[in-house]
Amino acid sequence: MSTFSDKRAEYAGKLAAAGAHGVTLDPTALPPFILVDLATVQGAAGVGGWAATIPVRVVVAPPGDARAAAQLEDGLEVVLVTLGAAPASPGLVTGAGGKECPAYTVTYPVDIANPNC
């Protein structure tokens, strides 16, 4: 596994240990789920690593009604309590089968270690 995979697995493990349901690294999972998604690299983090962000997405099945909103808020709370405060925004993500699913995306800044340093 890569250092990127290690960081994603760490976050997924923390969420699962906290009792979050449907924690996954697989973006093709069926909702509801909490996806620890792929990192985006912004640049270097000192000499030995990379500055990145990891999006954690709370995803529920459509439609985006009051029940979906309550599920999103419950999932968001678990993510924030477990992984800490970070910017979070509601929106839609494309789920399995190409359906637009209601989601919260929480973006965590991380430093990923370069395994060669």
ABEGO torsion letter per residue (X at the ends): XBAAAAAAAAAAAAAAAAGBBGBBABAABBOBBBBBBBBBBAEBBEAABBBBBBBBBBBBBOBBBAAAAAAAAAAAAAAAAAAEBBBBBBEBBBBBGGBBBBBBBBBBBBBBBBAAX
